[in-house]
Every structure is written in C-alpha cells, then in structure tokens.
Amino acid sequence: MTFDMKMLLPAADHGEKPDPGQDVSYHMLRSALFARH
C-alpha cells in the first residue's frame, strides 16, 4: 500500500515511512479517493 501513499502526499516523497498518526490520514485519504472511483 506504499505505492499510492507517495502518489497522494508529496511529503512521503522523501522515502520515510509515515508516522502512526499520519497513517490514519493516509487511510482516510485513500478511502476518499477510492470512493470517488
């Protein structure tokens, strides 16, 4: 699931893994994007 995280947030472009707190935001963003599809 790391491929779409880089596509969603440019902040993940540095290659570091997101913090546990940010992981929730990633799931919310992915859910919102996938819901549109």
mmJSON file of the N, C-alpha and C atoms, coordinates in Angstrom:
{"data_MODEL":{"atom_site":{
"group_PDB":["ATOM","ATOM","ATOM","ATOM","ATOM","ATOM","ATOM","ATOM","ATOM","ATOM","ATOM","ATOM","ATOM","ATOM","ATOM","ATOM","ATOM","ATOM","ATOM","ATOM","ATOM","ATOM","ATOM","ATOM","ATOM","ATOM","ATOM","ATOM","ATOM","ATOM","ATOM","ATOM","ATOM","ATOM","ATOM","ATOM","ATOM","ATOM","ATOM","ATOM","ATOM","ATOM","ATOM","ATOM","ATOM","ATOM","ATOM","ATOM","ATOM","ATOM","ATOM","ATOM","ATOM","ATOM","ATOM","ATOM","ATOM","ATOM","ATOM","ATOM","ATOM","ATOM","ATOM","ATOM","ATOM","ATOM","ATOM","ATOM","ATOM","ATOM","ATOM","ATOM","ATOM","ATOM","ATOM","ATOM","ATOM","ATOM","ATOM","ATOM","ATOM","ATOM","ATOM","ATOM","ATOM","ATOM","ATOM","ATOM","ATOM","ATOM","ATOM","ATOM","ATOM","ATOM","ATOM","ATOM","ATOM","ATOM","ATOM","ATOM","ATOM","ATOM","ATOM","ATOM","ATOM","ATOM","ATOM","ATOM","ATOM","ATOM","ATOM"],
"id":[1,2,3,4,5,6,7,8,9,10,11,12,13,14,15,16,17,18,19,20,21,22,23,24,25,26,27,28,29,30,31,32,33,34,35,36,37,38,39,40,41,42,43,44,45,46,47,48,49,50,51,52,53,54,55,56,57,58,59,60,61,62,63,64,65,66,67,68,69,70,71,72,73,74,75,76,77,78,79,80,81,82,83,84,85,86,87,88,89,90,91,92,93,94,95,96,97,98,99,100,101,102,103,104,105,106,107,108,109,110,111],
"type_symbol":["N","C","C","N","C","C","N","C","C","N","C","C","N","C","C","N","C","C","N","C","C","N","C","C","N","C","C","N","C","C","N","C","C","N","C","C","N","C","C","N","C","C","N","C","C","N","C","C","N","C","C","N","C","C","N","C","C","N","C","C","N","C","C","N","C","C","N","C","C","N","C","C","N","C","C","N","C","C","N","C","C","N","C","C","N","C","C","N","C","C","N","C","C","N","C","C","N","C","C","N","C","C","N","C","C","N","C","C","N","C","C"],
"label_atom_id":["N","CA","C","N","CA","C","N","CA","C","N","CA","C","N","CA","C","N","CA","C","N","CA","C","N","CA","C","N","CA","C","N","CA","C","N","CA","C","N","CA","C","N","CA","C","N","CA","C","N","CA","C","N","CA","C","N","CA","C","N","CA","C","N","CA","C","N","CA","C","N","CA","C","N","CA","C","N","CA","C","N","CA","C","N","CA","C","N","CA","C","N","CA","C","N","CA","C","N","CA","C","N","CA","C","N","CA","C","N","CA","C","N","CA","C","N","CA","C","N","CA","C","N","CA","C","N","CA","C"],
"label_alt_id":[null,null,null,null,null,null,null,null,null,null,null,null,null,null,null,null,null,null,null,null,null,null,null,null,null,null,null,null,null,null,null,null,null,null,null,null,null,null,null,null,null,null,null,null,null,null,null,null,null,null,null,null,null,null,null,null,null,null,null,null,null,null,null,null,null,null,null,null,null,null,null,null,null,null,null,null,null,null,null,null,null,null,null,null,null,null,null,null,null,null,null,null,null,null,null,null,null,null,null,null,null,null,null,null,null,null,null,null,null,null,null],
"label_comp_id":["MET","MET","MET","THR","THR","THR","PHE","PHE","PHE","ASP","ASP","ASP","MET","MET","MET","LYS","LYS","LYS","MET","MET","MET","LEU","LEU","LEU","LEU","LEU","LEU","PRO","PRO","PRO","ALA","ALA","ALA","ALA","ALA","ALA","ASP","ASP","ASP","HIS","HIS","HIS","GLY","GLY","GLY","GLU","GLU","GLU","LYS","LYS","LYS","PRO","PRO","PRO","ASP","ASP","ASP","PRO","PRO","PRO","GLY","GLY","GLY","GLN","GLN","GLN","ASP","ASP","ASP","VAL","VAL","VAL","SER","SER","SER","TYR","TYR","TYR","HIS","HIS","HIS","MET","MET","MET","LEU","LEU","LEU","ARG","ARG","ARG","SER","SER","SER","ALA","ALA","ALA","LEU","LEU","LEU","PHE","PHE","PHE","ALA","ALA","ALA","ARG","ARG","ARG","HIS","HIS","HIS"],
"label_asym_id":["A","A","A","A","A","A","A","A","A","A","A","A","A","A","A","A","A","A","A","A","A","A","A","A","A","A","A","A","A","A","A","A","A","A","A","A","A","A","A","A","A","A","A","A","A","A","A","A","A","A","A","A","A","A","A","A","A","A","A","A","A","A","A","A","A","A","A","A","A","A","A","A","A","A","A","A","A","A","A","A","A","A","A","A","A","A","A","A","A","A","A","A","A","A","A","A","A","A","A","A","A","A","A","A","A","A","A","A","A","A","A"],
"label_entity_id":["1","1","1","1","1","1","1","1","1","1","1","1","1","1","1","1","1","1","1","1","1","1","1","1","1","1","1","1","1","1","1","1","1","1","1","1","1","1","1","1","1","1","1","1","1","1","1","1","1","1","1","1","1","1","1","1","1","1","1","1","1","1","1","1","1","1","1","1","1","1","1","1","1","1","1","1","1","1","1","1","1","1","1","1","1","1","1","1","1","1","1","1","1","1","1","1","1","1","1","1","1","1","1","1","1","1","1","1","1","1","1"],
"label_seq_id":[1,1,1,2,2,2,3,3,3,4,4,4,5,5,5,6,6,6,7,7,7,8,8,8,9,9,9,10,10,10,11,11,11,12,12,12,13,13,13,14,14,14,15,15,15,16,16,16,17,17,17,18,18,18,19,19,19,20,20,20,21,21,21,22,22,22,23,23,23,24,24,24,25,25,25,26,26,26,27,27,27,28,28,28,29,29,29,30,30,30,31,31,31,32,32,32,33,33,33,34,34,34,35,35,35,36,36,36,37,37,37],
"pdbx_PDB_ins_code":[null,null,null,null,null,null,null,null,null,null,null,null,null,null,null,null,null,null,null,null,null,null,null,null,null,null,null,null,null,null,null,null,null,null,null,null,null,null,null,null,null,null,null,null,null,null,null,null,null,null,null,null,null,null,null,null,null,null,null,null,null,null,null,null,null,null,null,null,null,null,null,null,null,null,null,null,null,null,null,null,null,null,null,null,null,null,null,null,null,null,null,null,null,null,null,null,null,null,null,null,null,null,null,null,null,null,null,null,null,null,null],
"Cartn_x":[0.82,0.0,0.856,2.157,3.043,3.085,2.625,2.709,1.755,0.535,-0.427,-0.191,0.509,0.792,1.698,2.66,3.562,2.8,1.821,1.057,0.098,-0.385,-1.351,-0.671,0.36,1.008,2.468,2.834,4.215,5.175,4.662,5.506,6.192,5.581,6.151,7.217,7.497,8.447,9.867,10.119,11.469,11.831,10.846,11.133,10.923,10.709,10.499,9.071,8.929,7.59,6.798,5.497,4.634,4.529,4.308,4.136,2.816,2.694,1.447,0.246,0.427,-0.668,-1.028,-0.01,-0.266,-0.875,-0.637,-1.156,-2.675,-3.289,-4.748,-5.189,-4.435,-4.768,-4.641,-3.623,-3.437,-4.637,-5.095,-6.242,-7.48,-7.638,-8.802,-8.728,-7.534,-7.375,-7.597,-7.029,-7.196,-8.661,-9.346,-10.756,-11.568,-11.239,-11.968,-11.712,-10.454,-10.117,-10.732,-10.62,-11.155,-12.679,-13.278,-14.739,-15.214,-14.397,-14.761,-14.664,-13.761,-13.615,-14.7],
"Cartn_y":[-1.203,0.0,1.257,1.087,2.251,2.991,2.354,2.992,4.175,4.025,5.116,6.208,5.879,6.9,7.979,7.553,8.52,9.374,8.764,9.493,10.489,10.132,11.005,12.206,11.943,13.041,13.181,14.328,14.595,14.557,14.718,14.726,13.372,12.328,10.995,10.749,11.776,11.635,11.463,11.85,11.736,10.291,9.395,7.979,7.481,8.382,7.942,7.439,6.456,5.914,6.893,6.983,7.899,7.505,8.48,8.218,7.486,6.755,6.047,6.984,8.233,9.201,9.592,9.734,10.113,8.952,7.732,6.564,6.619,7.182,7.312,8.254,9.335,10.303,9.644,8.805,8.125,7.233,6.495,5.614,6.428,7.571,8.416,8.983,9.391,9.952,8.877,7.696,6.62,6.216,6.187,5.814,6.828,8.114,9.163,9.084,8.841,8.779,7.544,6.408,5.178,5.225,5.984,6.099,6.839,7.782,8.529,7.636,6.693,5.772,4.718],
"Cartn_z":[0.0,0.0,0.0,-0.179,-0.112,-1.432,-2.505,-3.818,-3.926,-3.396,-3.521,-2.489,-1.404,-0.392,-0.973,-1.787,-2.417,-3.422,-4.069,-5.072,-4.418,-3.218,-2.547,-1.914,-1.119,-0.407,-0.833,-1.412,-1.825,-0.645,0.567,1.761,1.938,1.411,1.543,0.479,-0.305,-1.401,-0.888,0.374,0.901,1.202,1.15,1.307,2.722,3.673,5.054,5.238,6.105,6.357,7.218,6.976,7.723,9.182,10.031,11.463,11.683,12.796,13.114,13.079,13.498,13.488,12.069,11.22,9.828,9.054,9.528,8.832,8.76,9.802,9.815,8.695,8.52,7.469,6.099,5.934,4.654,4.345,5.348,5.14,4.786,5.455,5.18,3.77,3.356,2.015,0.957,1.197,0.224,0.136,1.276,1.276,0.48,0.653,-0.051,-1.557,-1.922,-3.348,-3.997,-3.327,-3.894,-3.954,-3.048,-3.033,-4.289,-4.747,-5.961,-7.181,-7.143,-8.255,-8.147],
"occupancy":[1.0,1.0,1.0,1.0,1.0,1.0,1.0,1.0,1.0,1.0,1.0,1.0,1.0,1.0,1.0,1.0,1.0,1.0,1.0,1.0,1.0,1.0,1.0,1.0,1.0,1.0,1.0,1.0,1.0,1.0,1.0,1.0,1.0,1.0,1.0,1.0,1.0,1.0,1.0,1.0,1.0,1.0,1.0,1.0,1.0,1.0,1.0,1.0,1.0,1.0,1.0,1.0,1.0,1.0,1.0,1.0,1.0,1.0,1.0,1.0,1.0,1.0,1.0,1.0,1.0,1.0,1.0,1.0,1.0,1.0,1.0,1.0,1.0,1.0,1.0,1.0,1.0,1.0,1.0,1.0,1.0,1.0,1.0,1.0,1.0,1.0,1.0,1.0,1.0,1.0,1.0,1.0,1.0,1.0,1.0,1.0,1.0,1.0,1.0,1.0,1.0,1.0,1.0,1.0,1.0,1.0,1.0,1.0,1.0,1.0,1.0],
"B_iso_or_equiv":[0.0,0.0,0.0,0.0,0.0,0.0,0.0,0.0,0.0,0.0,0.0,0.0,0.0,0.0,0.0,0.0,0.0,0.0,0.0,0.0,0.0,0.0,0.0,0.0,0.0,0.0,0.0,0.0,0.0,0.0,0.0,0.0,0.0,0.0,0.0,0.0,0.0,0.0,0.0,0.0,0.0,0.0,0.0,0.0,0.0,0.0,0.0,0.0,0.0,0.0,0.0,0.0,0.0,0.0,0.0,0.0,0.0,0.0,0.0,0.0,0.0,0.0,0.0,0.0,0.0,0.0,0.0,0.0,0.0,0.0,0.0,0.0,0.0,0.0,0.0,0.0,0.0,0.0,0.0,0.0,0.0,0.0,0.0,0.0,0.0,0.0,0.0,0.0,0.0,0.0,0.0,0.0,0.0,0.0,0.0,0.0,0.0,0.0,0.0,0.0,0.0,0.0,0.0,0.0,0.0,0.0,0.0,0.0,0.0,0.0,0.0],
"pdbx_formal_charge":[null,null,null,null,null,null,null,null,null,null,null,null,null,null,null,null,null,null,null,null,null,null,null,null,null,null,null,null,null,null,null,null,null,null,null,null,null,null,null,null,null,null,null,null,null,null,null,null,null,null,null,null,null,null,null,null,null,null,null,null,null,null,null,null,null,null,null,null,null,null,null,null,null,null,null,null,null,null,null,null,null,null,null,null,null,null,null,null,null,null,null,null,null,null,null,null,null,null,null,null,null,null,null,null,null,null,null,null,null,null,null],
"auth_seq_id":[1,1,1,2,2,2,3,3,3,4,4,4,5,5,5,6,6,6,7,7,7,8,8,8,9,9,9,10,10,10,11,11,11,12,12,12,13,13,13,14,14,14,15,15,15,16,16,16,17,17,17,18,18,18,19,19,19,20,20,20,21,21,21,22,22,22,23,23,23,24,24,24,25,25,25,26,26,26,27,27,27,28,28,28,29,29,29,30,30,30,31,31,31,32,32,32,33,33,33,34,34,34,35,35,35,36,36,36,37,37,37],
"auth_comp_id":["MET","MET","MET","THR","THR","THR","PHE","PHE","PHE","ASP","ASP","ASP","MET","MET","MET","LYS","LYS","LYS","MET","MET","MET","LEU","LEU","LEU","LEU","LEU","LEU","PRO","PRO","PRO","ALA","ALA","ALA","ALA","ALA","ALA","ASP","ASP","ASP","HIS","HIS","HIS","GLY","GLY","GLY","GLU","GLU","GLU","LYS","LYS","LYS","PRO","PRO","PRO","ASP","ASP","ASP","PRO","PRO","PRO","GLY","GLY","GLY","GLN","GLN","GLN","ASP","ASP","ASP","VAL","VAL","VAL","SER","SER","SER","TYR","TYR","TYR","HIS","HIS","HIS","MET","MET","MET","LEU","LEU","LEU","ARG","ARG","ARG","SER","SER","SER","ALA","ALA","ALA","LEU","LEU","LEU","PHE","PHE","PHE","ALA","ALA","ALA","ARG","ARG","ARG","HIS","HIS","HIS"],
"auth_asym_id":["A","A","A","A","A","A","A","A","A","A","A","A","A","A","A","A","A","A","A","A","A","A","A","A","A","A","A","A","A","A","A","A","A","A","A","A","A","A","A","A","A","A","A","A","A","A","A","A","A","A","A","A","A","A","A","A","A","A","A","A","A","A","A","A","A","A","A","A","A","A","A","A","A","A","A","A","A","A","A","A","A","A","A","A","A","A","A","A","A","A","A","A","A","A","A","A","A","A","A","A","A","A","A","A","A","A","A","A","A","A","A"],
"auth_atom_id":["N","CA","C","N","CA","C","N","CA","C","N","CA","C","N","CA","C","N","CA","C","N","CA","C","N","CA","C","N","CA","C","N","CA","C","N","CA","C","N","CA","C","N","CA","C","N","CA","C","N","CA","C","N","CA","C","N","CA","C","N","CA","C","N","CA","C","N","CA","C","N","CA","C","N","CA","C","N","CA","C","N","CA","C","N","CA","C","N","CA","C","N","CA","C","N","CA","C","N","CA","C","N","CA","C","N","CA","C","N","CA","C","N","CA","C","N","CA","C","N","CA","C","N","CA","C","N","CA","C"],
"pdbx_PDB_model_num":[1,1,1,1,1,1,1,1,1,1,1,1,1,1,1,1,1,1,1,1,1,1,1,1,1,1,1,1,1,1,1,1,1,1,1,1,1,1,1,1,1,1,1,1,1,1,1,1,1,1,1,1,1,1,1,1,1,1,1,1,1,1,1,1,1,1,1,1,1,1,1,1,1,1,1,1,1,1,1,1,1,1,1,1,1,1,1,1,1,1,1,1,1,1,1,1,1,1,1,1,1,1,1,1,1,1,1,1,1,1,1]
}}}
